[in-house]
Amino acid sequence: MARFGDGLAVDADLVRAAESAAIAARGPLGGLSPDLACVFVCGSEPDQVEEALQRAASVLRARTVIGCSASGVIGAAQGIEAASAVSVWAAVLPGVRVRAFHLEVIRTEGGMAILGLPESEDADEVAVVVADPYSFPADGFVEQANTALALPLVGGLATGTRGPGSTRLLIDGRVVDRGAVGVVLGGPVGAQAMVSQGCRPVGPAMTVTAAEGNLLLELAGIPAIQKLEQVIGSLSSIDQALASGGLQIGIAMDEYVEEHERGDFLVRGILGIDKARGAIAIGDIVSVGRTVRFQVRDAASADDDLRAMLIQLKHEFSAVEGALLFSCNGRGSNLFTSADHDVLAIRQGLATTGIAGFFASGEIGPVGNRNHLHGFSASVLVFGSPRAAGHIDHDNAVPR
């Protein structure tokens, strides 16, 4: 008997698909009721998505259920994009405390306040959250949660196909169209969260020597645009082509690492350039003295990065039993040859089943011991039996 199950059904009748996927997800559990279940629905009509979410919840009979609408779903070793489909994930978590929450935003004299965040408890281990990007300030919440929850946070931004007001979120059989829903897991969870950002560093690591807000003014004592041109000119023709298609920048998470390589950076997009000031605008604020390095992304780099992450994850567990996967909707068939890529890689790399999730319009996960909102990434929450502290797995050790 397994502790984790996943099910997926593709059907123009979303309610029927929800029932089939829920039954399939419960199947491996040997008749036990799930302690936690997640439901992800891809459909064009918000009312039908709502019915499907509720139907799956009623079939699952889980202690806690969360879910959302999405542009694509993942389960049963498949990724389904832009088609009527439902994915369900079910877990039996003995001894684990599961606390569900619904977050809402209200306006105050000082700006905005988020209501519904549960109070921290000593036994808390990890939180999962899915949010409506139209009504919920996910980036600000993730930053706030680093202090308010002080937990690894994993999840993604849901999608409503008709824009604002069309997203649907599920919490314990109730469907809402605003805010965010999630769970805090406490006790013997046996889980590890990681993010594959899918990039490869190019050029040298550089110190930020002048900056203003999100503008990089100087890199290594040289105007940022001039330094960018130098780096691009030093690249191979292949990397130059990748850079022209969407160069990224990585911000080093640990300034004390001797050499900053893949996995050592928080990757952010380059938003544009300010020729008058010789500056580069990026999707974050970087202070003077930080180390940065340009990054490129392609299918091969993203595949290598994901598989390197899986090796590291496997090193953390004596056995992996299941996982939640939040993959960017810019990955799948938009990046790889198949929408199945990420889920198949995880099944193979971790030698497990019980994997489900959805294609998100922004992914939440930890990098450098802090939670961030990402793009083009795969955020994974793996469940299993962690290795004892101090154990060295020589077969799966990751060289530095």
N, C-alpha and C positions, 0 to 999 in steps of 0.2 A: 504493500500500500504506500502510495506517495503522499507527501505533504502538500504538493503543489500541482495544480492542473491548469491547462489552458485549452481554450476552444475558439474556433473561428468559423463563421458561416457567411457565405456570400449569397445574397438572395434579395430580389427586388422587394419582397415583403420583409421589412425590417423587424417587425414583431416576431415573425416566424424565425428569422435569423437569430434574434436575441435568445429565443427559447432553445434553439439547437446549440448555439455556442455555450450557453449556460449549462446545459446538460452535459456537453462534452467536457467542460472545465471541471465539473463535479465528479466525473467518471473515475479518475485515478484516486480519488480520496477515500474510496472504500466505504461509502455511505456516511462518512462524517460530514457534519455541517461546517462550512468554512468559517474561520474566525474573521477573515478579511477577503473581500472580493473586489475586483475592479472591472468596470464595463466601459468599453470604448466603441462608439457608434459612428460610422461614416454614412451620411445620408443627406439628400438635398432639401428635404422638408423638415423644418424644426419640430413640427407637431409629431411627425412620425418618429423622429429621433427620440423625442420625449417618451413616446409610448414604448419604444424599444428598450430604453434605459429602465423604465419601470417594470417591464415584463421580465427582463433579465434578473432584476433584483428580486422579484417575487419567486422566480424559479430557483435561484441560488439559495435562498433562505440562510444567508450568511449573517453573522453577528453584526458586521459592519460592511457596508458597500459604498464605494465612491465610483465616479465615472464621469465621462464627458463626451461631447461631440468632437469629431476630428475630421481632417481631410483625408485620412487614411488610417488603417488599423493594422496591428501586428499580432499574430498568433498562429499556433499550429504550424510552425516553421515557414510561415508565409508573411509577406507584406502586401497589403491590398490598398491601392491608391485610387481615389476618385471613383469608387464603385460602392454600391449599396452593400454594406457588410458590418458585422458586429464581432468584436473580439472580447473574450472574457478570461479573466485570470482569477483563480481561487486558491486560497492558502489556509492550511491548518497550522496554527501557531500556538502550541501548548505553552501555557504560562505567560504569554505575552499580553500586555495591556494595550488595547487598541482604543484610542480616543479620537473620534471624528470631530471635525470642525468645519464651519462655514464662515468665511471671511467676507465682510462687507465694508465698503468705503463710505464715510460720511464727511461732509464739508464742515469745517470748523473755522473760527475766526483766524486761527493760525495756519490754515491750509486744509489738509485732509488728515483724517484719522482712520485707522483700520480696526474694526471691531471683530471679535470672535476668536482671537488668537488664544489658545489654551495656555494656562500658566505652566511654567517649566516644573518638572519633577526630577528628582535625582536619578530615577531609573530610566528616564527617557534615553533612547538610543538614536533614532532616526525619524524623519518626517517625510511624508509624500504629499505633494500638492499639485493640483491642476487648476488653471486659472483662465478666466475669460479676458483676453487682452484688451477688449474694448471698454471694459468697466473697472478693471483692476490694475493698479500700478505695480506690476510684477517686479520690475527692476528695483524700485524703492523698497518693496516688501522684502525681497530677498536680502537686500543690504541690511534692513532693520532686523530681520530674523537671525542674522549672524550674532546679534547681541541678545535679542529677546528670547530666542529658543536655544542658541548655542549648540545646534545639532546639525549633522549633515542633512541637507534638504535636497530631495530628488523629485523631478516631475517635469511638467511642460505646459505650454500655452495651448489651450483648446482652440478649435476653429468652428465658427458658424459660417455656413456657406453663403449666407445672405447679409453678412456684415454685422454691424452693431445690433444687438438684441436677438440674434439668431443662434448664439452659442447656448448649449444646454449642459448643465452640470448636475450630477446625481449625488445625493448624500442620503443614505439609508432609506431608499424608496421615495424620497422627495426630490423633485426636479426644480432647479432654480435657473435663472438666466443672467445672473450677475455675480460678480465677486470671484471667489475661489473656494474650493473644497479640498479637504485632505484628511490625513490621519497622522497622529503621533504614535509611534510604536515604542513601548518601554519593556524592560525586563530582558529575558533571554532571547533576544531577537535573532542573533546570529546573522547579521547583514553587513554588507560593505557597499558603499557608494563610490562610483568613479565616473569620470567623463573622458571620452575620447573626442578631442577637438578636431582631429582629422587633418592636421597641418604638418608641414615639414619646414624647419628653419633653413633660411638661405642667407648668405653673406655673414659678416661678423656680428658678434654681440657688441652693442654700443651703449655708452653711458649718455643719458639725457643731460645735456649741459645747459639748456635753457628751455623753459616751457611756460605756457600761460593757459590755464584752463585745460581744454582738450587739444590745444595746439602745441605740437613739438616744434620749437624754434631752432634748436641746435642739437645735433647728435655728434658726440665725440669732438666737440669744439668747432664743428662745421655747420653752416646753415643746413637745416634738415632736408630741403629739396635738393641741395647740392650733394649731400651724403646719399640720398636716395638714388640720384642719377649715377653716382659712383658705384653703388652696390649693384644696380641693375646692369650697368655696363660690364661688371665682372662675372655675371652669371652665364651659364651655358645657354645656348639658343632655346633649349627646351624649357629651362626655368624662366627665361625672359618671356616666352610665350605664356607661361602660367601666370607670371606676375602681371602681364598686361590684361589678363582676364579677371583679375581680382586679387591684388596683393593684400596681405594681412600683416599685422604686427603683433608680436608676442611680448608681453610684459613679464619679466622674470619674477617668479614668486619667492625665490630665495636668493638674496644677494650674495650669500656666502658660498654658493656652489662654485667650484673652480672653473668649470666649463658648463655653460648653459646649452643643453641640447633639447631634442624633442621631449615633450612632457614636462619641461621645467617652466613653461610659460602659460600665462593666461592670454588667449588669442583674442584680439579685437580687430574690427574692420578699419580700413583707412577710408575716411569719408570724403576727403578731397584735399586740395592744396590751396594755399594762399600765396600766390606768386609775389605779391607786393612785399610780403614779410619773409618769404622763403620758408614758409611753415607748412607742416603737414597736420591736417585735422584727423583725429582718430576717435573711435567710439568709447573713450574712457578718459579719465583725468590721471595724468602721470606726473609725479613730482620730479624735480631736478635731483640727479643722483641715482635714479632707477636705471636698471639695465633693460634694454629692449633689443629685439632682433626681428628682422622681416621674415615673413612666412608665406609659403605658397601651398595651395590645396589642389589636389587632383585625386582621381579614384585610387591610384596606386598608393599615394601618401596616406589617404584616409584609411585604406585597408590595412596598411602597415601599422598605423597608429592604433587602430582598434585591436589588432592582433597582439601588439605589444602590451596594451592595457589588459587584455584577457590573460596573458601569461602572468602578469603581476597579480591579477585577481586570483588565478588558480593557485598561486603561491600562498595566498592568504587562507585558503580553505583545504581541509582534508577531503571534503566532499561538497559539491555544489548541488543544490536541489531545485532551484528555480530562480527566476529573475523578472523584474519589471524593466522594460526598455522604452525610453523616450527618444525617438530618433527624429532629426530635423526633416521637415518636408522638402528641404533642398538636397537631401541625400536620396535614398531609394533609387528609383530609375532615373532621377535627374542627375545623379552622380555616377552610379554604378550601372552595370548592365541589367540589373534586376532589383525590384523593390524588396526582394527576399534577402538581400546581401547581409544586412546587420544581424538579423535574427539567426540566419544560418551560421554566420561566423561565431556568434555567441554559443549556439548549441554545440558546435564543433569544438571551439576553444575551451569551453568549460565542461564539456561532456555531460550536458544536462538537457532536460526538457522543462516544461512548466514555465515557458517564457511568453509574455504577452506585453502589449503596450500600444502606442499610437505614434503617428507622424505629427510632430508638433511644429508650431510656428515660433518656437523659442524653447530652449531646454534649460532646466534648472539642475544644477549639480555642483559638487565641491571641486575646487582646484586650489592647491596650496593651502588647505585647511580652512578655506572660506568658501561660502556658497556664492555662486554667480549665475546670472542669466546669460546663456550662450546662444550662438547661432551656428548652424551647419555641424552640430555635434551629435554624439550619441551618449545620453546619460543613462547609466545602468545601476540598478539596485539589486545586488546578488544576495541570495539567501542560502545558507548551508551550515556546515559545521566548521567554524574557524579553527585554525591550527593553534596549538598552545603557544603562549608567548615564549620567544626564544627558539622556537623550532626552526630549523633550516631545511628547506626543501631543495636539495642539491639538483634534482632533475629539472625544476622549474625556476631556479634562481635567475633573476634578471641582472645581467652584468651592467655596470656603469662605465 
